[in-house]
Amino acid sequence: MLLGGWTALLLLASPPSAVARQAAQTTVELRSYNLKPGTRDEFHRLVVATLPLLERWKIDVVGYGPSTHDSISYLLIRSFRSIEDRERLEASFYDSREWLEGLRERVLALVESYTTVVLPLDSATVDGLRSGLLRHRR
């Protein structure tokens, strides 16, 4: 029994196989916003207004919308080919005149704080998120 326990521990601690690394080819960013009280509807409207801009900058928005657990949380999920792709596309987008002179100030004025988590996911999982309840209609 102890040997079985150690075997399981070693399997969990082992690096992912080549097959697992190949399946996890998409870099997904989960961004959770804490908004100022009473601003979530306006924030959602601004996110929807920003979607065409993100599309022009080739940033794939997988899902977005208010959290169901409180009245100030909001989630944005974006997908990239790689970490490097994410860094390049976000830098280009956030430095663009279109963002800086457009909705940037209005969006940031509604945000208290945000947390970003970036992780590799396989395309089937990303497709599941995309077709799930997280993506709200425009």
C-alpha positions as CSV (number, residue, x, y, z in Angstrom):
1,M,0.0,0.0,0.0
2,L,2.8,2.4,0.9
3,L,4.5,1.6,-2.4
4,G,1.2,2.4,-4.3
5,G,1.0,5.7,-2.5
6,W,4.5,6.6,-3.5
7,T,3.9,5.6,-7.0
8,A,0.9,7.9,-7.2
9,L,2.9,10.7,-5.7
10,L,5.7,10.2,-8.3
11,L,3.2,10.2,-11.1
12,L,1.6,13.4,-9.9
13,A,5.0,15.1,-9.6
14,S,6.3,13.9,-13.0
15,P,6.6,16.5,-15.8
16,P,3.8,16.2,-18.4
17,S,4.4,13.8,-21.2
18,A,5.0,14.9,-24.8
19,V,1.4,14.0,-25.7
20,A,0.1,16.2,-22.8
21,R,2.3,19.1,-23.9
22,Q,1.1,18.8,-27.5
23,A,-2.5,18.8,-26.4
24,A,-2.0,22.0,-24.3
25,Q,-1.1,24.3,-27.1
26,T,-3.3,27.2,-26.3
27,T,-2.4,29.8,-23.7
28,V,-5.5,31.0,-21.9
29,E,-5.7,34.2,-19.7
30,L,-8.3,34.4,-17.0
31,R,-8.8,37.9,-15.8
32,S,-11.0,38.5,-12.8
33,Y,-12.0,42.1,-12.1
34,N,-13.2,43.6,-8.8
35,L,-15.3,46.5,-9.9
36,K,-16.4,49.6,-8.0
37,P,-19.9,49.0,-6.5
38,G,-22.8,49.8,-8.8
39,T,-20.6,49.9,-12.0
40,R,-20.8,46.3,-13.3
41,D,-23.6,47.0,-15.9
42,E,-21.6,49.9,-17.3
43,F,-18.4,47.8,-17.2
44,H,-20.1,45.0,-19.2
45,R,-21.4,47.6,-21.7
46,L,-17.8,48.9,-22.2
47,V,-16.4,45.3,-22.5
48,V,-18.9,44.6,-25.3
49,A,-17.9,47.9,-26.9
50,T,-14.3,46.9,-26.8
51,L,-14.8,43.5,-28.4
52,P,-14.5,44.8,-32.0
53,L,-11.2,46.5,-31.1
54,L,-9.8,43.3,-29.5
55,E,-10.8,41.4,-32.7
56,R,-9.0,43.9,-34.8
57,W,-5.9,43.4,-32.7
58,K,-6.3,39.6,-33.2
59,I,-7.0,38.9,-29.5
60,D,-9.4,36.0,-29.1
61,V,-12.0,36.6,-26.5
62,V,-13.2,33.2,-25.3
63,G,-15.7,34.4,-22.8
64,Y,-16.7,37.3,-20.6
65,G,-19.4,38.4,-18.2
66,P,-20.4,39.1,-14.6
67,S,-19.9,36.5,-11.9
68,T,-22.9,35.0,-10.3
69,H,-21.5,35.1,-6.8
70,D,-21.6,38.8,-6.1
71,S,-22.3,42.2,-7.7
72,I,-18.8,43.5,-8.3
73,S,-16.9,40.6,-10.0
74,Y,-16.4,40.2,-13.7
75,L,-14.5,37.6,-15.8
76,L,-12.7,38.0,-19.1
77,I,-11.1,35.0,-20.8
78,R,-8.8,35.4,-23.7
79,S,-6.8,32.8,-25.7
80,F,-3.4,33.1,-27.4
81,R,-1.2,30.7,-29.4
82,S,1.6,31.1,-26.8
83,I,2.9,33.1,-23.9
84,E,5.0,35.1,-26.4
85,D,2.0,35.7,-28.6
86,R,0.0,37.0,-25.5
87,E,2.8,39.4,-24.6
88,R,3.2,40.7,-28.1
89,L,-0.5,41.1,-28.8
90,E,-1.3,42.7,-25.5
91,A,1.6,45.1,-25.7
92,S,0.4,46.2,-29.2
93,F,-3.2,46.5,-28.1
94,Y,-2.5,48.4,-24.8
95,D,0.0,50.7,-26.5
96,S,-2.4,51.5,-29.4
97,R,-3.7,54.9,-30.0
98,E,-7.2,53.3,-30.5
99,W,-7.2,52.0,-26.9
100,L,-5.3,54.9,-25.2
101,E,-7.5,57.5,-26.8
102,G,-10.7,55.4,-26.8
103,L,-12.3,53.5,-23.9
104,R,-9.2,53.0,-21.7
105,E,-10.0,55.7,-19.1
106,R,-13.6,54.9,-18.9
107,V,-12.9,51.2,-18.4
108,L,-10.1,51.7,-15.8
109,A,-12.3,54.2,-13.8
110,L,-14.6,51.3,-13.0
111,V,-12.0,48.8,-11.8
112,E,-10.9,48.5,-8.2
113,S,-8.4,45.7,-8.9
114,Y,-7.9,42.7,-11.1
115,T,-6.0,39.4,-11.0
116,T,-4.7,37.6,-14.1
117,V,-4.0,33.8,-14.3
118,V,-2.4,32.4,-17.4
119,L,-2.4,28.7,-18.1
120,P,-2.1,26.2,-20.9
121,L,-5.3,24.5,-22.0
122,D,-6.1,22.1,-24.8
123,S,-8.4,23.3,-27.6
124,A,-11.3,21.1,-26.5
125,T,-11.4,22.8,-23.1
126,V,-11.2,26.2,-24.7
127,D,-14.0,25.3,-27.1
128,G,-16.1,24.2,-24.1
129,L,-15.5,27.5,-22.3
130,R,-16.3,29.3,-25.6
131,S,-19.7,27.5,-26.0
132,G,-20.5,27.6,-22.3
133,L,-22.4,30.1,-20.2
134,L,-19.4,32.4,-19.9
135,R,-19.8,34.2,-23.2
136,H,-22.7,36.7,-23.1
137,R,-24.4,37.9,-26.2
138,R,-23.5,41.4,-27.4
